[in-house]
Amino acid sequence: MTDLAFDQHVAQQPDVVASLLGTGLPALDPDRPIVFTGIGTSLHACRIAAAWTRIVTGGRVRPAALDAHDLALTESVQPSDQVVVVSHRGTKRYPNEVLARAREAGAATIAITGAGVNSPVADAVVRTCPQEKASTHTVSYTAALAVLGSLVAQTFDSADLAKALADAPEAMRQTLPLPLPSDAVNAVVTGTPTLVTGTALDAITADEAALKLKEGTYRWAEGLHTEFALHGTPAVFSSSTAAFLIGSPDDGGRTADLRGLLDTLGATTFTVSETGDVRFAETHPLARPLVTVLPFQRLVSAAAGLLGANPDLTHLEAEPWAGAIKAVQL
């Protein structure tokens, strides 16, 4: 492990997730609309929560997962809504504006955020983990997933999701020390761009992985649903593309189709799966979001070391990035 705070947070994740499972949570009404909302990585956690809800209810309940910017400015909140706002620090403008709008509308509110002095104004505030020292967030993402998953399992009485979450920390522990191929790290360093794909829950992980690669390595990456990557976007694939395809037995053979296409174009391609080029431990399908993201976090650290990037600082150590980023109120 390096002296990066990022690496320390990555290593903490199994224990943090385990510590959050089985803790007391506020109640959601299974018969009222649910809106999960956040920005960036927090929105990815919301999308996972919405998908878990659809899956465990067999599609009977289809909650919204909305960007907090849009929910604050252009979407409406109804009195019957239950608004779950996810954030890392509880300080961002639009998540707090959503909470204010929801209170004005008479909606129920739950804020899920990290421990700290900032306290969002909500009917219930659930704390996840201490504030991360790294700007490229990892443990606060999986911690939010643990809380959101527990909330969904509790609301809809899903023993299946509860069991998947209970088993996740061990699968995370087994995944973190798995070998990381040097050619996969080098592909992130040289790829222009790096593509990450997946289906179902893994498609959301692909978006999260691409965001971490951008934040931590300062190189462009894009996350796409595997099927989307086969439509139109092959026009920009080339021999300079580095691709990481999260494989699943339920993908209709599309990961293999995409790999064949990329191989034909000369791209550098890796399958990410339990037995793939880049590996993660076998786990319950519902727990995959907590596990499949881990190899990508490790890729970030390894590639950043070769590129001279710093996942702790996300380019705040250099100009003109520092000045430009700090000038924007988030």
DOBA-833026 format. One record per residue (C-alpha): residue number from 1; y, z, x; residue in three letters. Coordinates in nm, 3 decimals. Layout:
<vodos>
    k       py       pz       px    r
  NUM        Y        Z        X  ALA
...
</vodos>
This chain:
<vodos>
    k       py       pz       px    r
    1    0.000    0.000    0.000  MET
    2    0.353   -0.077    0.120  THR
    3    0.650    0.159    0.101  ASP
    4    0.783   -0.035   -0.200  LEU
    5    0.841    0.173   -0.511  ALA
    6    0.700   -0.130   -0.696  PHE
    7    0.358   -0.082   -0.534  ASP
    8    0.360    0.288   -0.609  GLN
    9    0.433    0.219   -0.976  HIS
   10    0.157   -0.043   -0.993  VAL
   11   -0.092    0.211   -0.856  ALA
   12    0.022    0.479   -1.105  GLN
   13   -0.060    0.276   -1.412  GLN
   14   -0.418    0.387   -1.490  PRO
   15   -0.325    0.754   -1.477  ASP
   16   -0.004    0.707   -1.676  VAL
   17   -0.184    0.509   -1.947  VAL
   18   -0.460    0.771   -1.966  ALA
   19   -0.203    1.050   -1.999  SER
   20   -0.038    0.882   -2.298  LEU
   21   -0.351    0.826   -2.503  LEU
   22   -0.421    1.082   -2.773  GLY
   23   -0.069    1.226   -2.769  THR
   24    0.109    1.297   -3.096  GLY
   25    0.296    1.004   -3.244  LEU
   26    0.523    0.956   -3.545  PRO
   27    0.365    0.797   -3.851  ALA
   28    0.417    0.443   -3.972  LEU
   29    0.352    0.347   -4.334  ASP
   30    0.081    0.077   -4.332  PRO
   31    0.219   -0.066   -4.656  ASP
   32    0.579   -0.118   -4.542  ARG
   33    0.709   -0.403   -4.321  PRO
   34    0.703   -0.336   -3.946  ILE
   35    0.943   -0.494   -3.699  VAL
   36    0.876   -0.455   -3.326  PHE
   37    1.176   -0.541   -3.111  THR
   38    1.288   -0.539   -2.749  GLY
   39    1.412   -0.764   -2.471  ILE
   40    1.224   -0.918   -2.176  GLY
   41    0.920   -0.718   -2.070  THR
   42    0.976   -0.482   -2.366  SER
   43    0.962   -0.780   -2.602  LEU
   44    0.633   -0.885   -2.444  HIS
   45    0.497   -0.538   -2.527  ALA
   46    0.623   -0.584   -2.884  CYS
   47    0.446   -0.918   -2.912  ARG
   48    0.122   -0.753   -2.801  ILE
   49    0.170   -0.478   -3.060  ALA
   50    0.228   -0.734   -3.334  ALA
   51   -0.083   -0.925   -3.229  ALA
   52   -0.291   -0.607   -3.223  TRP
   53   -0.173   -0.534   -3.577  THR
   54   -0.273   -0.880   -3.699  ARG
   55   -0.612   -0.851   -3.532  ILE
   56   -0.710   -0.503   -3.649  VAL
   57   -0.600   -0.573   -4.007  THR
   58   -0.776   -0.909   -4.021  GLY
   59   -0.441   -1.076   -4.083  GLY
   60   -0.356   -0.860   -4.383  ARG
   61   -0.049   -0.730   -4.199  VAL
   62    0.161   -0.969   -3.996  ARG
   63    0.453   -0.779   -3.844  PRO
   64    0.754   -0.939   -3.676  ALA
   65    0.813   -0.921   -3.301  ALA
   66    1.180   -1.014   -3.255  LEU
   67    1.420   -1.031   -2.965  ASP
   68    1.661   -0.738   -3.000  ALA
   69    1.955   -0.971   -2.932  HIS
   70    1.871   -1.179   -3.238  ASP
   71    1.786   -0.882   -3.456  LEU
   72    2.121   -0.723   -3.368  ALA
   73    2.329   -1.036   -3.426  LEU
   74    2.166   -1.294   -3.653  THR
   75    1.863   -1.141   -3.829  GLU
   76    1.872   -0.894   -4.117  SER
   77    1.723   -0.547   -4.150  VAL
   78    1.597   -0.431   -4.490  GLN
   79    1.584   -0.071   -4.617  PRO
   80    1.205   -0.100   -4.648  SER
   81    1.166   -0.201   -4.282  ASP
   82    1.015    0.018   -4.012  GLN
   83    1.189   -0.081   -3.691  VAL
   84    1.017    0.002   -3.361  VAL
   85    1.253   -0.050   -3.066  VAL
   86    1.101   -0.066   -2.717  VAL
   87    1.308   -0.028   -2.401  SER
   88    1.268    0.090   -2.042  HIS
   89    1.572    0.314   -2.012  ARG
   90    1.727    0.338   -2.360  GLY
   91    2.062    0.208   -2.235  THR
   92    2.066   -0.163   -2.321  LYS
   93    2.331   -0.290   -2.562  ARG
   94    2.125   -0.485   -2.813  TYR
   95    1.829   -0.250   -2.861  PRO
   96    2.079    0.028   -2.938  ASN
   97    2.271   -0.202   -3.171  GLU
   98    1.944   -0.272   -3.356  VAL
   99    1.892    0.101   -3.403  LEU
  100    2.246    0.134   -3.538  ALA
  101    2.196   -0.158   -3.780  ARG
  102    1.863   -0.019   -3.894  ALA
  103    2.018    0.323   -3.964  ARG
  104    2.297    0.159   -4.162  GLU
  105    2.041   -0.033   -4.367  ALA
  106    1.840    0.281   -4.438  GLY
  107    1.534    0.156   -4.245  ALA
  108    1.299    0.391   -4.063  ALA
  109    1.336    0.382   -3.684  THR
  110    1.119    0.467   -3.386  ILE
  111    1.243    0.429   -3.027  ALA
  112    0.984    0.398   -2.749  ILE
  113    1.145    0.442   -2.407  THR
  114    1.109    0.600   -2.067  GLY
  115    1.185    0.961   -1.984  ALA
  116    1.544    1.028   -1.888  GLY
  117    1.882    1.160   -1.991  VAL
  118    1.952    0.874   -2.230  ASN
  119    1.835    0.946   -2.583  SER
  120    1.837    0.657   -2.831  PRO
  121    1.946    0.757   -3.180  VAL
  122    1.636    0.707   -3.396  ALA
  123    1.427    0.894   -3.649  ASP
  124    1.171    0.950   -3.374  ALA
  125    1.192    0.898   -2.997  VAL
  126    0.866    0.857   -2.802  VAL
  127    0.885    0.890   -2.423  ARG
  128    0.651    0.687   -2.205  THR
  129    0.690    0.755   -1.832  CYS
  130    0.950    0.857   -1.573  PRO
  131    1.211    0.594   -1.493  GLN
  132    1.090    0.337   -1.245  GLU
  133    1.266    0.308   -0.910  LYS
  134    1.174   -0.061   -0.894  ALA
  135    1.376   -0.310   -1.096  SER
  136    1.063   -0.521   -1.145  THR
  137    0.905   -0.307   -1.414  HIS
  138    0.530   -0.252   -1.429  THR
  139    0.423    0.099   -1.532  VAL
  140    0.681    0.120   -1.809  SER
  141    0.527   -0.197   -1.956  TYR
  142    0.168   -0.072   -1.961  THR
  143    0.290    0.272   -2.071  ALA
  144    0.469    0.112   -2.366  ALA
  145    0.149   -0.079   -2.446  LEU
  146   -0.047    0.246   -2.448  ALA
  147    0.196    0.403   -2.695  VAL
  148    0.224    0.093   -2.912  LEU
  149   -0.153    0.047   -2.917  GLY
  150   -0.206    0.409   -3.015  SER
  151    0.057    0.373   -3.287  LEU
  152   -0.114    0.064   -3.428  VAL
  153   -0.460    0.223   -3.407  ALA
  154   -0.332    0.537   -3.584  GLN
  155   -0.146    0.347   -3.855  THR
  156   -0.433    0.120   -3.946  PHE
  157   -0.716    0.360   -3.865  ASP
  158   -0.867    0.124   -3.607  SER
  159   -1.149    0.290   -3.416  ALA
  160   -1.202   -0.040   -3.232  ASP
  161   -0.851   -0.046   -3.085  LEU
  162   -0.862    0.327   -3.011  ALA
  163   -1.189    0.281   -2.819  LYS
  164   -1.050   -0.019   -2.630  ALA
  165   -0.745    0.181   -2.524  LEU
  166   -0.959    0.477   -2.418  ALA
  167   -1.167    0.252   -2.192  ASP
  168   -0.866    0.067   -2.045  ALA
  169   -0.768    0.313   -1.767  PRO
  170   -1.108    0.284   -1.602  GLU
  171   -1.097   -0.096   -1.616  ALA
  172   -0.748   -0.077   -1.464  MET
  173   -0.877    0.145   -1.182  ARG
  174   -1.158   -0.101   -1.114  GLN
  175   -0.918   -0.396   -1.111  THR
  176   -0.652   -0.269   -0.872  LEU
  177   -0.868   -0.273   -0.555  PRO
  178   -1.032   -0.611   -0.620  LEU
  179   -0.978   -0.863   -0.339  PRO
  180   -0.672   -1.084   -0.376  LEU
  181   -0.740   -1.427   -0.221  PRO
  182   -0.492   -1.520    0.051  SER
  183   -0.477   -1.878   -0.074  ASP
  184   -0.365   -1.748   -0.414  ALA
  185   -0.083   -1.554   -0.249  VAL
  186    0.014   -1.858   -0.043  ASN
  187    0.017   -2.070   -0.358  ALA
  188    0.283   -1.844   -0.509  VAL
  189    0.484   -1.876   -0.188  VAL
  190    0.470   -2.255   -0.180  THR
  191    0.432   -2.349   -0.546  GLY
  192    0.722   -2.530   -0.712  THR
  193    0.686   -2.399   -0.973  PRO
  194    0.411   -2.147   -1.037  THR
  195    0.250   -2.189   -1.379  LEU
  196    0.065   -1.909   -1.561  VAL
  197   -0.131   -1.983   -1.878  THR
  198   -0.352   -1.804   -2.129  GLY
  199   -0.455   -1.801   -2.493  THR
  200   -0.424   -1.535   -2.764  ALA
  201   -0.326   -1.200   -2.608  LEU
  202   -0.349   -1.358   -2.263  ASP
  203   -0.071   -1.603   -2.353  ALA
  204    0.167   -1.307   -2.378  ILE
  205    0.037   -1.175   -2.047  THR
  206    0.114   -1.517   -1.899  ALA
  207    0.477   -1.480   -2.005  ASP
  208    0.493   -1.130   -1.858  GLU
  209    0.330   -1.242   -1.533  ALA
  210    0.576   -1.529   -1.494  ALA
  211    0.868   -1.291   -1.546  LEU
  212    0.735   -1.054   -1.278  LYS
  213    0.693   -1.344   -1.036  LEU
  214    1.053   -1.448   -1.091  LYS
  215    1.191   -1.097   -1.060  GLU
  216    0.987   -0.994   -0.759  GLY
  217    0.952   -1.310   -0.550  THR
  218    1.274   -1.498   -0.640  TYR
  219    1.066   -1.811   -0.705  ARG
  220    1.052   -1.999   -1.033  TRP
  221    0.747   -1.938   -1.253  ALA
  222    0.669   -2.027   -1.612  GLU
  223    0.428   -1.875   -1.860  GLY
  224    0.274   -2.101   -2.124  LEU
  225    0.003   -2.091   -2.385  HIS
  226   -0.288   -2.294   -2.247  THR
  227   -0.276   -2.535   -2.539  GLU
  228    0.100   -2.580   -2.499  PHE
  229    0.045   -2.663   -2.132  ALA
  230   -0.169   -2.961   -2.239  LEU
  231    0.102   -3.108   -2.462  HIS
  232    0.401   -3.280   -2.306  GLY
  233    0.437   -3.044   -2.011  THR
  234    0.179   -3.228   -1.794  PRO
  235    0.460   -3.478   -1.732  ALA
  236    0.610   -3.231   -1.483  VAL
  237    0.289   -3.113   -1.314  PHE
  238    0.231   -3.243   -0.962  SER
  239    0.063   -3.166   -0.633  SER
  240    0.334   -2.904   -0.568  SER
  241    0.243   -2.704   -0.879  THR
  242    0.059   -2.374   -0.833  ALA
  243   -0.130   -2.276   -1.148  ALA
  244   -0.301   -1.954   -1.253  PHE
  245   -0.511   -1.999   -1.566  LEU
  246   -0.624   -1.683   -1.745  ILE
  247   -0.968   -1.776   -1.875  GLY
  248   -1.132   -1.650   -2.193  SER
  249   -1.464   -1.734   -2.360  PRO
  250   -1.271   -1.784   -2.685  ASP
  251   -1.032   -2.052   -2.560  ASP
  252   -1.222   -2.349   -2.704  GLY
  253   -1.281   -2.489   -2.356  GLY
  254   -0.910   -2.552   -2.308  ARG
  255   -0.881   -2.361   -1.980  THR
  256   -1.142   -2.597   -1.834  ALA
  257   -0.955   -2.894   -1.981  ASP
  258   -0.629   -2.780   -1.825  LEU
  259   -0.791   -2.713   -1.490  ARG
  260   -0.942   -3.061   -1.488  GLY
  261   -0.603   -3.214   -1.563  LEU
  262   -0.430   -3.011   -1.291  LEU
  263   -0.701   -3.086   -1.038  ASP
  264   -0.663   -3.457   -1.107  THR
  265   -0.290   -3.427   -1.040  LEU
  266   -0.354   -3.247   -0.711  GLY
  267   -0.214   -2.910   -0.819  ALA
  268   -0.336   -2.589   -0.655  THR
  269   -0.521   -2.416   -0.936  THR
  270   -0.684   -2.076   -0.980  PHE
  271   -0.881   -1.935   -1.270  THR
  272   -0.804   -1.569   -1.344  VAL
  273   -1.096   -1.396   -1.513  SER
  274   -1.373   -1.143   -1.464  GLU
  275   -1.558   -1.389   -1.239  THR
  276   -1.277   -1.630   -1.146  GLY
  277   -1.087   -1.711   -0.829  ASP
  278   -0.856   -1.416   -0.904  VAL
  279   -1.044   -1.135   -1.072  ARG
  280   -0.998   -0.842   -1.306  PHE
  281   -1.258   -0.595   -1.432  ALA
  282   -1.447   -0.655   -1.752  GLU
  283   -1.290   -0.476   -2.046  THR
  284   -1.276   -0.472   -2.425  HIS
  285   -1.096   -0.785   -2.554  PRO
  286   -0.828   -0.572   -2.719  LEU
  287   -0.758   -0.393   -2.390  ALA
  288   -0.703   -0.712   -2.190  ARG
  289   -0.320   -0.689   -2.190  PRO
  290   -0.343   -0.364   -1.995  LEU
  291   -0.584   -0.514   -1.740  VAL
  292   -0.519   -0.887   -1.697  THR
  293   -0.158   -0.828   -1.589  VAL
  294   -0.261   -0.624   -1.283  LEU
  295   -0.366   -0.908   -1.049  PRO
  296   -0.031   -1.076   -1.112  PHE
  297    0.158   -0.760   -1.023  GLN
  298   -0.033   -0.748   -0.696  ARG
  299    0.040   -1.116   -0.637  LEU
  300    0.410   -1.037   -0.673  VAL
  301    0.399   -0.776   -0.398  SER
  302    0.191   -0.984   -0.160  ALA
  303    0.400   -1.300   -0.206  ALA
  304    0.728   -1.107   -0.186  ALA
  305    0.624   -0.976    0.155  GLY
  306    0.582   -1.330    0.285  LEU
  307    0.902   -1.454    0.123  LEU
  308    1.128   -1.168    0.228  GLY
  309    1.190   -1.082   -0.136  ALA
  310    1.209   -0.729   -0.275  ASN
  311    1.055   -0.641   -0.615  PRO
  312    1.241   -0.311   -0.604  ASP
  313    1.580   -0.482   -0.607  LEU
  314    1.536   -0.819   -0.789  THR
  315    1.793   -0.984   -0.559  HIS
  316    2.050   -0.705   -0.599  LEU
  317    2.035   -0.662   -0.222  GLU
  318    2.217   -0.989   -0.158  ALA
  319    2.518   -1.187   -0.267  GLU
  320    2.603   -1.381   -0.474  PRO
  321    2.322   -1.242   -0.691  TRP
  322    2.432   -0.879   -0.677  ALA
  323    2.786   -0.947   -0.792  GLY
  324    2.681   -1.198   -1.056  ALA
  325    2.415   -0.971   -1.205  ILE
  326    2.630   -0.657   -1.201  LYS
  327    2.912   -0.843   -1.376  ALA
  328    2.699   -0.882   -1.690  VAL
  329    2.675   -0.584   -1.925  GLN
  330    2.312   -0.554   -2.031  LEU
</vodos>
